[in-house]
Amino acid sequence: MDILFDRKSCRSYKTDEIPQEDLNYILHAGMSSPSALNTRHWSFIVIKNKETHKQIMQIHTASQMLVNAPIAIVVCADLDKQYKGYWQQDCAASTENMLLAATAKGYGSVWCGVCPIEDRVKAFTELLKLPKNMVPFSLVVIGKSAEDKPAKQRWEPSKIKYESWQ
Ligand SMILES: Cc1cc2nc3c(=O)[nH]c(=O)nc-3n(C[C@H](O)[C@H](O)[C@H](O)COP(=O)(O)O)c2cc1C
């Protein structure tokens, strides 16, 4: 599966819109990842409004690539429905699935971290009017890439051990 190795963070976008069919494919991927006890407690807030994008860029200084990108998706966890504190792992798997789905459809994407940075969590909670049980986990920015970056080669045999540490 080449998309695994083609995925890279994109920080410069064209303004082209994403067709709903492609957006649904990406969201479907986000809903198809593993979650502890199959709780699938996540929700996805799709934000296209450029005024809201501007507000996000103010509360999340490392999300300036949103200036032209057409879509931001905030992955949110439902703390009432998650299982035994695994919610961050569930949401991380979902976030990564969407990045890979975006790559498969030929779009650029980037994962911008929200949780566990407390002031970001608070600011996104207020901006998106989240109820008490929902926590914003990540911000996924998607759109047509305006970059021409090669994929990175990251095969590192030194990272691998077999059977035990020694
Ligand atoms: C938890 C997490 C938070 C991240 N937050 C940001 C962010 O706020 N802004 C950003 O531009 N990239 C962010 N990234 C993307 C990383 O910087 C990027 O994945 C890393 O540099 C490796 O580059 P690559 O994605 O092109 O392989 C984040 C990635 C992760 C996994």
The ligand as an SDF file (V2000), in Angstrom:
LIG
                    3D

 31 33  0  0  0  0  0  0  0  0999 V2000
    0.0120   14.6340   17.6760 C   0  0  0  0  0  0  0  0  0  0  0  0
    0.5090   15.4440   16.5030 C   0  0  0  0  0  0  0  0  0  0  0  0
    0.3830   16.8200   16.5320 C   0  0  0  0  0  0  0  0  0  0  0  0
    0.8080   17.5860   15.4290 C   0  0  0  0  0  0  0  0  0  0  0  0
    0.5830   18.9350   15.4360 N   0  0  0  0  0  0  0  0  0  0  0  0
    0.9290   19.6680   14.3600 C   0  0  0  0  0  0  0  0  0  0  0  0
    0.5930   21.0590   14.2940 C   0  0  0  0  0  0  0  0  0  0  0  0
    0.0020   21.6090   15.2160 O   0  0  0  0  0  0  0  0  0  0  0  0
    0.9310   21.7500   13.1820 N   0  0  0  0  0  0  0  0  0  0  0  0
    1.6060   21.1480   12.1340 C   0  0  0  0  0  0  0  0  0  0  0  0
    1.8820   21.8460   11.1520 O   0  0  0  0  0  0  0  0  0  0  0  0
    1.9190   19.8290   12.1530 N   0  0  0  0  0  0  0  0  0  0  0  0
    1.5890   19.0810   13.2330 C   0  0  0  0  0  0  0  0  0  0  0  0
    1.8320   17.7330   13.2440 N   0  0  0  0  0  0  0  0  0  0  0  0
    2.4840   17.1030   12.1010 C   0  0  0  0  0  0  0  0  0  0  0  0
    3.9580   16.7020   12.4070 C   0  0  0  0  0  0  0  0  0  0  0  0
    4.7370   17.8710   12.5430 O   0  0  0  0  0  0  0  0  0  0  0  0
    4.4560   15.8040   11.2810 C   0  0  0  0  0  0  0  0  0  0  0  0
    3.6740   14.6310   11.2320 O   0  0  0  0  0  0  0  0  0  0  0  0
    5.9300   15.4310   11.4610 C   0  0  0  0  0  0  0  0  0  0  0  0
    6.7540   16.5520   11.3200 O   0  0  0  0  0  0  0  0  0  0  0  0
    6.3760   14.3740   10.4440 C   0  0  0  0  0  0  0  0  0  0  0  0
    6.2050   14.8670    9.1210 O   0  0  0  0  0  0  0  0  0  0  0  0
    5.2530   14.1280    8.0680 P   0  0  0  0  0  0  0  0  0  0  0  0
    3.8530   14.1350    8.6130 O   0  0  0  0  0  0  0  0  0  0  0  0
    5.3870   14.9130    6.8000 O   0  0  0  0  0  0  0  0  0  0  0  0
    5.7310   12.7130    7.9190 O   0  0  0  0  0  0  0  0  0  0  0  0
    1.4090   16.9540   14.3150 C   0  0  0  0  0  0  0  0  0  0  0  0
    1.5260   15.5590   14.3030 C   0  0  0  0  0  0  0  0  0  0  0  0
    1.0590   14.8050   15.3700 C   0  0  0  0  0  0  0  0  0  0  0  0
    1.1330   13.2930   15.2930 C   0  0  0  0  0  0  0  0  0  0  0  0
  1  2  1  0
  2  3  1  0
  2 30  2  0
  3  4  2  0
  4  5  1  0
  4 28  1  0
  5  6  2  0
  6  7  1  0
  6 13  1  0
  7  8  2  0
  7  9  1  0
  9 10  1  0
 10 11  2  0
 10 12  1  0
 12 13  2  0
 13 14  1  0
 14 15  1  0
 14 28  1  0
 15 16  1  0
 16 17  1  0
 16 18  1  0
 18 19  1  0
 18 20  1  0
 20 21  1  0
 20 22  1  0
 22 23  1  0
 23 24  1  0
 24 25  2  0
 24 26  1  0
 24 27  1  0
 28 29  2  0
 29 30  1  0
 30 31  1  0
M  END
$$$$
